[in-house]
Amino acid sequence: MTEVKALLYLFLRRFFVGPIAKLLFRPRVEGLENIPSTGPALLVSNHLAFTDSVFLPVAVPRQIVFPAKSEYFTAPGLKGRLMATFFRSVGQIPIDRSGGRASLAALNIGLEILAKGELFGIYPEGTRSPDGRLYKGKTGVARMAIVAGVPVIPVAMIDTEKLNPPGSVWPKFLIREPGRRLPRLIRPGVSIGKPLDFSRYEGMERDRFVLRSVTDEIMYALMELSGQEYVDMYAEKAKELIKAGESVDDHIKPRLGDTKAS
């Protein structure tokens, strides 16, 4: 992270985005003591809304570098150029979600950031949840955790999808709930869990069974923090089904036990 970008990030967080977010939305933050004051850490979060990438950096005192989807950097026109400039200025990196070598290259950039002693944030689901539930995590997060050998800190975003529903431009400040006569003010939450240690898997980043086990452990921690129902399906697949007018539940494979990540 260059000094200019770090200063711009600090300015935006302390004097612009941070004060506005805290004044308007009064986000609840729990578990800040689990963020190390120095050194690298991998922050893994559920993903409910676009504003997750606003409220989490506002909540954490240290700078977090997030991967942003590559479309934010390649949009045409003046608006596209301004958006790309903004994301680059605050240290965000483009990630190609097409998979394969493109995604591997993006993960390697994340490893470089961790090697510099910085915080790197990632959404294991790979995309926003289409219905507020927690979906199956992709194993890239496990590979990064094992190779980097850094603490993995689960972070649960709470109620951001109610504040910023999919497709909405402006936030919703109030929500009506069954059994309540008056609408409730939406206060988004950030719950930070205790660090997870995967050092026991050192050198095993090529074992697909280990990668799945580590990923599921991370998703279980997120489920416990967020209180979300777990769905054993990738969120991208769920979005395809919903777009086709089909029910996600009709395509979920039966699992033994409950809906917790195994």
N, C-alpha and C positions, 0 to 999 in steps of 0.2 A: 504494500500500500504506500503510495507516494505521500510525501508530507503535505502537498497541496490538497490531495483527496481527503487525507485524514482531517485536515483543518476544515474543509468544506463539510464533511460529515459531522464534525463536532459542532459547527455553527448551525447546521440545519436541525440537529437533534436538540441542542440546548436552547436555541433562540427562535426556532420557527416551528418545525413539525412537533417536537416534544411538547412545548407549552400549549399549542393548539389542541393536540390530542388529549392532554391531561385536563384542559379546561372544559372541552366539549363532552368528552366521553368518560372521564374519571376511571380509567381502567384499573381493575384490581390486580395486584401483583403479589404472588406468594413464592417463597423459596429462593429469593435472591442470594441467600447465603451459600447456595449450591454452585454459584458461578465463581470460578477461580479468579482471584484478583490479577494474576499474571499467568503466562504460559498458555499453550494451546488447549483447545477443547472443541469437541464436535457437538453442536446443538442440534438435536433431532426433534422435529415438531410435527404434530398433525397439521392438516391444511384445510381450513374451512372457507377462507375468503381471501381476496386480494389484500385486504388490510392486515392480514397476519404479518406481512413483511413490513408493516408500519409499527404495529403495537409491540412486537417483540423487540426490535431495536430500541424503541423508546423506553421499554421496561428495563433493559440491561445497561448498566453503566459503561461497559466496554463496547468497543465497536465490533459488529458482527458482519462478516462478508457472506452474502447470500448468492447462490446461483439464480439468475433470472432467465426465463425462457428466451430463446434467441429471437423470437418475433419482436420483442421489445427493442431490439437493436437494429432491426432491418425494416421497420415500418417506413413507408414512403412519405414524402412531403415534409413540410416544415415541422408539423407536429411529431412526425416520426424521428426527425433529427434531434428535436428538443428532448424527446423521451430518451433516446439513446445517450445523449449527452448527460442527462440527469442521472441515469443508471450508472454510467461509467464514473461520473464524478463522485458518487458515494460508494465506489468500490465494488459494485455488483459485477458479476461475470456472466457472460452468456452461456447457456447450456442447450445443446441440441438434443431434443427429446425423441429423436428418431431412433435411438438405440444404437447398439453395435459400437463401432470404433468412435463415433462422434460422442456418445455418452461417456465412454472410457476416457477420452481426452479431457472432458469436463471434470471427471472425478480426479484425474491426475492434477488438474489445476487446484482443486480443493486440497489435495495432499501437499502441494507446494505452499499454500496459505497456512496450513497447520504447521508445516516445517518452520515457518517464520515466527511461530509462537502466537498466532492470532486465533480468533474465534471464527469458526466456519459453521454456518447454519444450513440445514438441508431438510427437505420434506420427503421422507421415505416413501410416501404414497405416490410421489411423482407428479401429482396434479391435485387440484382441489376436489374435495369430496362432493359428489353430486347431490347428496341428501342428508348430510350432517353425520353420517356414520363413519366409522374408521375402517379403511380398506387395507388390503394386503400390502405389505411393504416390499419394495424392490431391494434386491440383495446388494446393490451398489453401496448402500450405506454401511453394510457389514464389512465389505471389502475395504472401504476407506478406514473404518474403525480399527480393523486388525492391522493393516499396513502402517497406519499412522501411530498406533499404539498410544492414543491419547484418551482421556476420559470422555465418555459419551453421556451427555446430559439430556434427558428427556424433557420436553417442554410441551405443555398442553395449552392450546388456544381455546378459549371458552366463549361461546355466544357471538363470535365474530361473524358467523354466517347469518345471524339474525340482524345484526347491525348493517351488514353489507351483503345482502342476498345475491346469489349468482345472477348476473345480467344487470344489476342495479348500478346506477351512476352516483346517486346521492345516498348517504347513509339514512337508516331509519332509526329514530331516537326512541320510539315507543313500540311496544308489541302487545297485542291482546292475547290473553291466555284463557283457556276454558276454566270456568269457575270463578273468574275475577270480573268484577263490575267495571273496574277502571284499568286502562292500559298500564303496563309496567315499563319503567325506564330501562333501556338496555345498557348495561355496563359490561363491556368485554373484559375477559379475565386472561391472565397469563400465570400458569402454575408451573413452576420449575422443580423438577424432581431431583433426587440424589443421583450423583454420577454412577454410571455403570462401568464396570471394569471387564474388558475382554482380553486382557493380556495372556490368559491361559491358552488362547488360540493363536499365539504368535507363530508365524510361518505357515499358517493353514489357510491363507486367503484364496487358495485355488480349489479348496475342497467345497463343492457345492452344497453338501449336507451341513457343513459347519456354517457356511454363509446363510443358509436358510434358518438354521437354529438361532444364530445371532440376531438376524433380522426379526424373527418372531419374538425373541426376548425383548427387543426394543419396542415392537408394536404392543406387546403385553404391558410394558411399563407406561406407554402412552395411553392405552385403554384404561388402566387403573387411575391415571392422573385426570383424564378428561371425562371419564364416566360414559364414553361413547360405546355403542354396540359395535362389535367387531364383525366384519364381513370378509369371508375367505375368498375374495375376488379382487382383482386389480381395479382401481378406480377408473382407469381408462376404458376397461371392458364394460363397467357399469354405465358409463356415459354413453357408450355405443348402444347399449340395450335401451336406455331411456330415450335416446334420440330416435330409435326405431319403434318406439311406442310399446316396448315390452317391459315386463316387471323384472327387476333385479332379483327379487326373492325367488322367482320361478326358476332361476338359473344357478342358484347357490347349491353347491354339492353338500349332501348331508355330512355332518361331522359328529363324532362321538363327543358326549359331554355338552358343555355350554358353548357360548359364542366367544369365549376368551381365546386370544391368540395362544397357540401351543408353543 
